[in-house]
Amino acid sequence: MKTLIILNDPPYGTERTYNGLRLAHALPKAGADITVFMLGDAVVSAKQGQRTPEGFYNVERMIARVLAAGGMVLLCGTCLDARGITASEIIEGTERSDMGALAEATVAADAVLVF
């Protein structure tokens, strides 16, 4: 089963991105192929070098787990540009992308979940 998870919220301040990434990590264990597409403030989640307090979740590590499980993490290029985030600042393995790729991933998916 191909699952597309679309994230819109910032990495911290709400728990939508956190919960979307938790699900993105769990679904491959159930046999799903995962694509995560980050839009708007969610692209900040892919910024490398995050430092969070001990005991607090870290979105950078969560993205690394999704990638290690074979998932794909795509980032809206327009959203990255609007936030001044360059290719050298994003987590290795994540990919700059666009609306065309989101449209293709949506059509190819058996399930689309939006957080």
N, CA, C and O atoms as a GROMACS GRO file, in nm:
protein
  460
    1MET      N    1   0.084  -0.118   0.000
    1MET     CA    2   0.000   0.000   0.000
    1MET      C    3   0.089   0.125   0.000
    1MET      O    4   0.181   0.136   0.081
    2LYS      N    5   0.061   0.215  -0.090
    2LYS     CA    6   0.135   0.342  -0.096
    2LYS      C    7   0.058   0.448  -0.017
    2LYS      O    8  -0.060   0.472  -0.041
    3THR      N    9   0.128   0.510   0.076
    3THR     CA   10   0.066   0.612   0.160
    3THR      C   11   0.143   0.743   0.147
    3THR      O   12   0.265   0.746   0.159
    4LEU      N   13   0.069   0.849   0.123
    4LEU     CA   14   0.124   0.984   0.117
    4LEU      C   15   0.078   1.057   0.242
    4LEU      O   16  -0.041   1.064   0.271
    5ILE      N   17   0.174   1.113   0.314
    5ILE     CA   18   0.143   1.194   0.432
    5ILE      C   19   0.187   1.337   0.401
    5ILE      O   20   0.304   1.362   0.374
    6ILE      N   21   0.093   1.429   0.407
    6ILE     CA   22   0.121   1.570   0.381
    6ILE      C   23   0.123   1.643   0.514
    6ILE      O   24   0.026   1.640   0.590
    7LEU      N   25   0.235   1.709   0.541
    7LEU     CA   26   0.252   1.785   0.665
    7LEU      C   27   0.253   1.934   0.634
    7LEU      O   28   0.318   1.977   0.539
    8ASN      N   29   0.181   2.013   0.714
    8ASN     CA   30   0.170   2.157   0.693
    8ASN      C   31   0.222   2.241   0.809
    8ASN      O   32   0.262   2.355   0.788
    9ASP      N   33   0.222   2.186   0.929
    9ASP     CA   34   0.253   2.264   1.050
    9ASP      C   35   0.403   2.271   1.078
    9ASP      O   36   0.480   2.188   1.028
   10PRO      N   37   0.444   2.369   1.158
   10PRO     CA   38   0.585   2.380   1.196
   10PRO      C   39   0.627   2.258   1.280
   10PRO      O   40   0.542   2.187   1.333
   11PRO      N   41   0.757   2.236   1.291
   11PRO     CA   42   0.804   2.118   1.364
   11PRO      C   43   0.773   2.120   1.514
   11PRO      O   44   0.756   2.015   1.575
   12TYR      N   45   0.765   2.237   1.571
   12TYR     CA   46   0.740   2.249   1.715
   12TYR      C   47   0.631   2.354   1.737
   12TYR      O   48   0.612   2.443   1.654
   13GLY      N   49   0.561   2.343   1.848
   13GLY     CA   50   0.454   2.439   1.878
   13GLY      C   51   0.317   2.375   1.866
   13GLY      O   52   0.225   2.411   1.940
   14THR      N   53   0.302   2.281   1.774
   14THR     CA   54   0.183   2.196   1.767
   14THR      C   55   0.237   2.053   1.759
   14THR      O   56   0.358   2.034   1.746
   15GLU      N   57   0.151   1.956   1.767
   15GLU     CA   58   0.198   1.818   1.758
   15GLU      C   59   0.158   1.750   1.628
   15GLU      O   60   0.173   1.628   1.615
   16ARG      N   61   0.109   1.825   1.531
   16ARG     CA   62   0.067   1.763   1.405
   16ARG      C   63   0.185   1.702   1.330
   16ARG      O   64   0.176   1.588   1.285
   17THR      N   65   0.293   1.775   1.315
   17THR     CA   66   0.410   1.721   1.245
   17THR      C   67   0.465   1.602   1.322
   17THR      O   68   0.499   1.500   1.262
   18TYR      N   69   0.474   1.614   1.451
   18TYR     CA   70   0.521   1.505   1.538
   18TYR      C   71   0.436   1.379   1.515
   18TYR      O   72   0.491   1.271   1.493
   19ASN      N   73   0.306   1.394   1.520
   19ASN     CA   74   0.217   1.278   1.503
   19ASN      C   75   0.221   1.223   1.360
   19ASN      O   76   0.214   1.102   1.341
   20GLY      N   77   0.230   1.310   1.262
   20GLY     CA   78   0.243   1.263   1.124
   20GLY      C   79   0.370   1.182   1.103
   20GLY      O   80   0.368   1.081   1.034
   21LEU      N   81   0.480   1.227   1.163
   21LEU     CA   82   0.606   1.154   1.150
   21LEU      C   83   0.604   1.025   1.231
   21LEU      O   84   0.666   0.926   1.190
   22ARG      N   85   0.536   1.023   1.343
   22ARG     CA   86   0.521   0.898   1.418
   22ARG      C   87   0.450   0.794   1.332
   22ARG      O   88   0.490   0.678   1.328
   23LEU      N   89   0.344   0.836   1.265
   23LEU     CA   90   0.271   0.745   1.178
   23LEU      C   91   0.356   0.703   1.059
   23LEU      O   92   0.354   0.586   1.019
   24ALA      N   93   0.430   0.798   1.002
   24ALA     CA   94   0.519   0.767   0.888
   24ALA      C   95   0.626   0.664   0.927
   24ALA      O   96   0.671   0.588   0.842
   25HIS      N   97   0.665   0.663   1.052
   25HIS     CA   98   0.763   0.566   1.100
   25HIS      C   99   0.697   0.430   1.125
   25HIS      O  100   0.761   0.327   1.103
   26ALA      N  101   0.573   0.429   1.169
   26ALA     CA  102   0.504   0.304   1.202
   26ALA      C  103   0.449   0.231   1.080
   26ALA      O  104   0.449   0.108   1.078
   27LEU      N  105   0.404   0.302   0.979
   27LEU     CA  106   0.339   0.238   0.865
   27LEU      C  107   0.426   0.139   0.787
   27LEU      O  108   0.375   0.035   0.746
   28PRO      N  109   0.555   0.166   0.765
   28PRO     CA  110   0.635   0.065   0.694
   28PRO      C  111   0.641  -0.069   0.767
   28PRO      O  112   0.656  -0.174   0.703
   29LYS      N  113   0.630  -0.067   0.897
   29LYS     CA  114   0.628  -0.192   0.974
   29LYS      C  115   0.503  -0.274   0.942
   29LYS      O  116   0.501  -0.395   0.960
   30ALA      N  117   0.399  -0.206   0.894
   30ALA     CA  118   0.275  -0.271   0.854
   30ALA      C  119   0.271  -0.298   0.704
   30ALA      O  120   0.169  -0.340   0.650
   31GLY      N  121   0.384  -0.273   0.636
   31GLY     CA  122   0.394  -0.305   0.494
   31GLY      C  123   0.367  -0.191   0.397
   31GLY      O  124   0.362  -0.214   0.276
   32ALA      N  125   0.351  -0.071   0.445
   32ALA     CA  126   0.321   0.043   0.357
   32ALA      C  127   0.447   0.109   0.304
   32ALA      O  128   0.549   0.116   0.373
   33ASP      N  129   0.440   0.158   0.181
   33ASP     CA  130   0.544   0.244   0.125
   33ASP      C  131   0.503   0.387   0.158
   33ASP      O  132   0.389   0.426   0.135
   34ILE      N  133   0.597   0.464   0.212
   34ILE     CA  134   0.565   0.597   0.264
   34ILE      C  135   0.633   0.708   0.184
   34ILE      O  136   0.752   0.702   0.152
   35THR      N  137   0.555   0.810   0.153
   35THR     CA  138   0.608   0.937   0.104
   35THR      C  139   0.553   1.045   0.196
   35THR      O  140   0.433   1.053   0.220
   36VAL      N  141   0.643   1.128   0.247
   36VAL     CA  142   0.603   1.244   0.328
   36VAL      C  143   0.632   1.368   0.245
   36VAL      O  144   0.742   1.384   0.193
   37PHE      N  145   0.534   1.454   0.231
   37PHE     CA  146   0.552   1.580   0.159
   37PHE      C  147   0.528   1.693   0.258
   37PHE      O  148   0.423   1.701   0.321
   38MET      N  149   0.629   1.780   0.272
   38MET     CA  150   0.620   1.891   0.367
   38MET      C  151   0.594   2.022   0.293
   38MET      O  152   0.665   2.058   0.199
   39LEU      N  153   0.490   2.091   0.337
   39LEU     CA  154   0.449   2.220   0.280
   39LEU      C  155   0.453   2.328   0.388
   39LEU      O  156   0.454   2.298   0.507
   40GLY      N  157   0.456   2.452   0.345
   40GLY     CA  158   0.447   2.564   0.439
   40GLY      C  159   0.552   2.554   0.547
   40GLY      O  160   0.668   2.523   0.520
   41ASP      N  161   0.511   2.582   0.670
   41ASP     CA  162   0.605   2.582   0.783
   41ASP      C  163   0.661   2.444   0.814
   41ASP      O  164   0.760   2.433   0.887
   42ALA      N  165   0.601   2.338   0.760
   42ALA     CA  166   0.654   2.204   0.786
   42ALA      C  167   0.793   2.185   0.726
   42ALA      O  168   0.870   2.102   0.774
   43VAL      N  169   0.828   2.262   0.622
   43VAL     CA  170   0.962   2.246   0.563
   43VAL      C  171   1.073   2.279   0.663
   43VAL      O  172   1.185   2.230   0.648
   44VAL      N  173   1.044   2.359   0.763
   44VAL     CA  174   1.143   2.391   0.866
   44VAL      C  175   1.182   2.265   0.942
   44VAL      O  176   1.290   2.258   1.001
   45SER      N  177   1.095   2.165   0.941
   45SER     CA  178   1.123   2.037   1.006
   45SER      C  179   1.246   1.969   0.949
   45SER      O  180   1.314   1.893   1.019
   46ALA      N  181   1.277   1.996   0.823
   46ALA     CA  182   1.387   1.929   0.754
   46ALA      C  183   1.520   2.003   0.770
   46ALA      O  184   1.619   1.967   0.707
   47LYS      N  185   1.522   2.105   0.853
   47LYS     CA  186   1.646   2.178   0.876
   47LYS      C  187   1.737   2.096   0.967
   47LYS      O  188   1.694   2.050   1.073
   48GLN      N  189   1.861   2.077   0.926
   48GLN     CA  190   1.953   1.997   1.006
   48GLN      C  191   2.011   2.077   1.122
   48GLN      O  192   2.012   2.200   1.121
   49GLY      N  193   2.059   2.004   1.223
   49GLY     CA  194   2.123   2.067   1.338
   49GLY      C  195   2.028   2.107   1.449
   49GLY      O  196   2.060   2.195   1.528
   50GLN      N  197   1.910   2.044   1.456
   50GLN     CA  198   1.813   2.078   1.560
   50GLN      C  199   1.863   2.032   1.697
   50GLN      O  200   1.914   1.921   1.713
   51ARG      N  201   1.847   2.120   1.794
   51ARG     CA  202   1.884   2.087   1.932
   51ARG      C  203   1.761   2.108   2.020
   51ARG      O  204   1.712   2.220   2.034
   52THR      N  205   1.714   2.001   2.077
   52THR     CA  206   1.597   2.008   2.162
   52THR      C  207   1.635   1.966   2.305
   52THR      O  208   1.735   1.896   2.323
   53PRO      N  209   1.559   2.008   2.404
   53PRO     CA  210   1.589   1.971   2.543
   53PRO      C  211   1.584   1.819   2.562
   53PRO      O  212   1.510   1.749   2.492
   54GLU      N  213   1.661   1.770   2.655
   54GLU     CA  214   1.662   1.628   2.689
   54GLU      C  215   1.520   1.583   2.722
   54GLU      O  216   1.449   1.648   2.799
   55GLY      N  217   1.478   1.473   2.663
   55GLY     CA  218   1.344   1.419   2.688
   55GLY      C  219   1.237   1.474   2.596
   55GLY      O  220   1.123   1.427   2.601
   56PHE      N  221   1.270   1.572   2.512
   56PHE     CA  222   1.174   1.631   2.419
   56PHE      C  223   1.196   1.568   2.282
   56PHE      O  224   1.309   1.539   2.245
   57TYR      N  225   1.089   1.547   2.206
   57TYR     CA  226   1.106   1.488   2.074
   57TYR      C  227   1.189   1.577   1.983
   57TYR      O  228   1.192   1.699   1.999
   58ASN      N  229   1.257   1.515   1.888
   58ASN     CA  230   1.342   1.586   1.794
   58ASN      C  231   1.299   1.546   1.654
   58ASN      O  232   1.318   1.431   1.614
   59VAL      N  233   1.242   1.639   1.579
   59VAL     CA  234   1.188   1.611   1.447
   59VAL      C  235   1.297   1.568   1.349
   59VAL      O  236   1.272   1.484   1.263
   60GLU      N  237   1.416   1.622   1.361
   60GLU     CA  238   1.526   1.581   1.273
   60GLU      C  239   1.553   1.431   1.288
   60GLU      O  240   1.568   1.361   1.187
   61ARG      N  241   1.558   1.382   1.410
   61ARG     CA  242   1.580   1.238   1.432
   61ARG      C  243   1.462   1.156   1.381
   61ARG      O  244   1.480   1.045   1.331
   62MET      N  245   1.341   1.211   1.395
   62MET     CA  246   1.223   1.140   1.346
   62MET      C  247   1.226   1.126   1.195
   62MET      O  248   1.190   1.020   1.141
   63ILE      N  249   1.267   1.231   1.126
   63ILE     CA  250   1.279   1.224   0.980
   63ILE      C  251   1.385   1.122   0.940
   63ILE      O  252   1.366   1.047   0.844
   64ALA      N  253   1.495   1.118   1.013
   64ALA     CA  254   1.601   1.020   0.986
   64ALA      C  255   1.547   0.878   0.997
   64ALA      O  256   1.586   0.791   0.919
   65ARG      N  257   1.459   0.853   1.094
   65ARG     CA  258   1.401   0.719   1.108
   65ARG      C  259   1.310   0.684   0.992
   65ARG      O  260   1.309   0.570   0.946
   66VAL      N  261   1.234   0.781   0.944
   66VAL     CA  262   1.147   0.758   0.828
   66VAL      C  263   1.233   0.723   0.706
   66VAL      O  264   1.202   0.629   0.634
   67LEU      N  265   1.339   0.798   0.686
   67LEU     CA  266   1.429   0.771   0.573
   67LEU      C  267   1.496   0.634   0.587
   67LEU      O  268   1.509   0.561   0.489
   68ALA      N  269   1.540   0.600   0.707
   68ALA     CA  270   1.606   0.471   0.731
   68ALA      C  271   1.512   0.354   0.706
   68ALA      O  272   1.557   0.245   0.670
   69ALA      N  273   1.382   0.374   0.723
   69ALA     CA  274   1.283   0.270   0.699
   69ALA      C  275   1.243   0.262   0.551
   69ALA      O  276   1.154   0.185   0.514
   70GLY      N  277   1.310   0.341   0.466
   70GLY     CA  278   1.281   0.338   0.323
   70GLY      C  279   1.180   0.439   0.276
   70GLY      O  280   1.142   0.439   0.159
   71GLY      N  281   1.136   0.527   0.366
   71GLY     CA  282   1.042   0.631   0.326
   71GLY      C  283   1.109   0.742   0.248
   71GLY      O  284   1.231   0.757   0.250
   72MET      N  285   1.028   0.818   0.180
   72MET     CA  286   1.075   0.933   0.102
   72MET      C  287   1.022   1.059   0.168
   72MET      O  288   0.905   1.064   0.206
   73VAL      N  289   1.106   1.162   0.180
   73VAL     CA  290   1.064   1.289   0.240
   73VAL      C  291   1.091   1.399   0.138
   73VAL      O  292   1.206   1.429   0.107
   74LEU      N  293   0.984   1.458   0.088
   74LEU     CA  294   0.992   1.563  -0.013
   74LEU      C  295   0.956   1.697   0.049
   74LEU      O  296   0.868   1.705   0.136
   75LEU      N  297   1.023   1.802   0.003
   75LEU     CA  298   1.004   1.936   0.059
   75LEU      C  299   0.962   2.032  -0.052
   75LEU      O  300   1.023   2.035  -0.158
   76CYS      N  301   0.859   2.110  -0.026
   76CYS     CA  302   0.814   2.210  -0.122
   76CYS      C  303   0.924   2.313  -0.145
   76CYS      O  304   0.964   2.383  -0.051
   77GLY      N  305   0.973   2.323  -0.266
   77GLY     CA  306   1.080   2.416  -0.298
   77GLY      C  307   1.041   2.561  -0.279
   77GLY      O  308   1.120   2.641  -0.229
   78THR      N  309   0.921   2.597  -0.318
   78THR     CA  310   0.872   2.734  -0.300
   78THR      C  311   0.868   2.769  -0.152
   78THR      O  312   0.902   2.881  -0.113
   79CYS      N  313   0.826   2.674  -0.071
   79CYS     CA  314   0.817   2.696   0.074
   79CYS      C  315   0.956   2.710   0.136
   79CYS      O  316   0.976   2.792   0.225
   80LEU      N  317   1.052   2.630   0.088
   80LEU     CA  318   1.190   2.643   0.134
   80LEU      C  319   1.244   2.782   0.102
   80LEU      O  320   1.302   2.849   0.187
   81ASP      N  321   1.223   2.826  -0.023
   81ASP     CA  322   1.272   2.957  -0.066
   81ASP      C  323   1.210   3.070   0.016
   81ASP      O  324   1.279   3.164   0.054
   82ALA      N  325   1.080   3.060   0.043
   82ALA     CA  326   1.011   3.163   0.119
   82ALA      C  327   1.066   3.177   0.261
   82ALA      O  328   1.055   3.283   0.323
   83ARG      N  329   1.125   3.068   0.311
   83ARG     CA  330   1.179   3.069   0.447
   83ARG      C  331   1.331   3.082   0.449
   83ARG      O  332   1.393   3.074   0.555
   84GLY      N  333   1.389   3.103   0.332
   84GLY     CA  334   1.534   3.124   0.323
   84GLY      C  335   1.616   3.001   0.356
   84GLY      O  336   1.730   3.013   0.399
   85ILE      N  337   1.560   2.883   0.337
   85ILE     CA  338   1.630   2.759   0.368
   85ILE      C  339   1.696   2.707   0.239
   85ILE      O  340   1.628   2.685   0.138
   86THR      N  341   1.826   2.688   0.245
   86THR     CA  342   1.902   2.643   0.128
   86THR      C  343   1.923   2.492   0.131
   86THR      O  344   1.901   2.427   0.233
   87ALA      N  345   1.967   2.438   0.018
   87ALA     CA  346   1.992   2.294   0.006
   87ALA      C  347   2.095   2.245   0.106
   87ALA      O  348   2.087   2.132   0.153
   88SER      N  349   2.192   2.328   0.138
   88SER     CA  350   2.298   2.289   0.231
   88SER      C  351   2.248   2.280   0.376
   88SER      O  352   2.317   2.227   0.462
   89GLU      N  353   2.127   2.333   0.403
   89GLU     CA  354   2.074   2.334   0.539
   89GLU      C  355   1.975   2.222   0.568
   89GLU      O  356   1.936   2.203   0.683
   90ILE      N  357   1.936   2.146   0.465
   90ILE     CA  358   1.834   2.043   0.488
   90ILE      C  359   1.898   1.908   0.518
   90ILE      O  360   2.012   1.880   0.481
   91ILE      N  361   1.822   1.826   0.585
   91ILE     CA  362   1.866   1.693   0.628
   91ILE      C  363   1.901   1.608   0.506
   91ILE      O  364   1.827   1.604   0.408
   92GLU      N  365   2.014   1.540   0.514
   92GLU     CA  366   2.057   1.452   0.406
   92GLU      C  367   1.951   1.344   0.385
   92GLU      O  368   1.904   1.282   0.480
   93GLY      N  369   1.916   1.322   0.260
   93GLY     CA  370   1.816   1.222   0.225
   93GLY      C  371   1.680   1.281   0.195
   93GLY      O  372   1.599   1.219   0.127
   94THR      N  373   1.653   1.403   0.246
   94THR     CA  374   1.530   1.472   0.209
   94THR      C  375   1.552   1.536   0.072
   94THR      O  376   1.666   1.560   0.033
   95GLU      N  377   1.445   1.564   0.000
   95GLU     CA  378   1.458   1.615  -0.136
   95GLU      C  379   1.373   1.739  -0.158
   95GLU      O  380   1.256   1.744  -0.121
   96ARG      N  381   1.433   1.839  -0.220
   96ARG     CA  382   1.358   1.955  -0.266
   96ARG      C  383   1.263   1.906  -0.375
   96ARG      O  384   1.302   1.827  -0.460
   97SER      N  385   1.140   1.954  -0.373
   97SER     CA  386   1.041   1.904  -0.467
   97SER      C  387   0.948   2.017  -0.513
   97SER      O  388   0.978   2.135  -0.493
   98ASP      N  389   0.837   1.980  -0.574
   98ASP     CA  390   0.743   2.080  -0.626
   98ASP      C  391   0.601   2.025  -0.633
   98ASP      O  392   0.577   1.908  -0.600
   99MET      N  393   0.509   2.109  -0.675
   99MET     CA  394   0.368   2.069  -0.681
   99MET      C  395   0.344   1.958  -0.782
   99MET      O  396   0.253   1.877  -0.763
  100GLY      N  397   0.422   1.952  -0.887
  100GLY     CA  398   0.408   1.843  -0.985
  100GLY      C  399   0.434   1.709  -0.919
  100GLY      O  400   0.360   1.613  -0.941
  101ALA      N  401   0.539   1.702  -0.839
  101ALA     CA  402   0.571   1.577  -0.768
  101ALA      C  403   0.464   1.543  -0.665
  101ALA      O  404   0.431   1.426  -0.645
  102LEU      N  405   0.409   1.646  -0.598
  102LEU     CA  406   0.301   1.622  -0.503
  102LEU      C  407   0.178   1.568  -0.575
  102LEU      O  408   0.112   1.476  -0.526
  103ALA      N  409   0.148   1.623  -0.691
  103ALA     CA  410   0.034   1.575  -0.770
  103ALA      C  411   0.055   1.429  -0.810
  103ALA      O  412  -0.037   1.348  -0.799
  104GLU      N  413   0.175   1.395  -0.855
  104GLU     CA  414   0.205   1.256  -0.894
  104GLU      C  415   0.195   1.162  -0.774
  104GLU      O  416   0.139   1.053  -0.786
  105ALA      N  417   0.248   1.203  -0.661
  105ALA     CA  418   0.243   1.120  -0.541
  105ALA      C  419   0.099   1.101  -0.495
  105ALA      O  420   0.063   0.994  -0.445
  106THR      N  421   0.017   1.204  -0.510
  106THR     CA  422  -0.124   1.195  -0.472
  106THR      C  423  -0.198   1.094  -0.559
  106THR      O  424  -0.273   1.011  -0.509
  107VAL      N  425  -0.176   1.100  -0.690
  107VAL     CA  426  -0.242   1.009  -0.783
  107VAL      C  427  -0.195   0.864  -0.759
  107VAL      O  428  -0.274   0.770  -0.769
  108ALA      N  429  -0.066   0.847  -0.728
  108ALA     CA  430  -0.011   0.712  -0.708
  108ALA      C  431  -0.048   0.651  -0.574
  108ALA      O  432  -0.039   0.529  -0.558
  109ALA      N  433  -0.088   0.733  -0.477
  109ALA     CA  434  -0.113   0.684  -0.341
  109ALA      C  435  -0.247   0.610  -0.330
  109ALA      O  436  -0.346   0.646  -0.394
  110ASP      N  437  -0.246   0.507  -0.246
  110ASP     CA  438  -0.370   0.439  -0.209
  110ASP      C  439  -0.442   0.516  -0.098
  110ASP      O  440  -0.564   0.510  -0.085
  111ALA      N  441  -0.362   0.588  -0.018
  111ALA     CA  442  -0.417   0.667   0.092
  111ALA      C  443  -0.339   0.796   0.104
  111ALA      O  444  -0.216   0.796   0.093
  112VAL      N  445  -0.410   0.907   0.125
  112VAL     CA  446  -0.348   1.038   0.147
  112VAL      C  447  -0.395   1.088   0.282
  112VAL      O  448  -0.515   1.101   0.307
  113LEU      N  449  -0.299   1.116   0.370
  113LEU     CA  450  -0.330   1.165   0.504
  113LEU      C  451  -0.270   1.305   0.518
  113LEU      O  452  -0.155   1.328   0.480
  114VAL      N  453  -0.346   1.397   0.572
  114VAL     CA  454  -0.302   1.535   0.584
  114VAL      C  455  -0.299   1.576   0.731
  114VAL      O  456  -0.398   1.563   0.802
  115PHE      N  457  -0.184   1.625   0.774
  115PHE     CA  458  -0.165   1.673   0.910
  115PHE      C  459  -0.134   1.821   0.905
  115PHE      O  460  -0.114   1.884   1.009
   0.00000   0.00000   0.00000
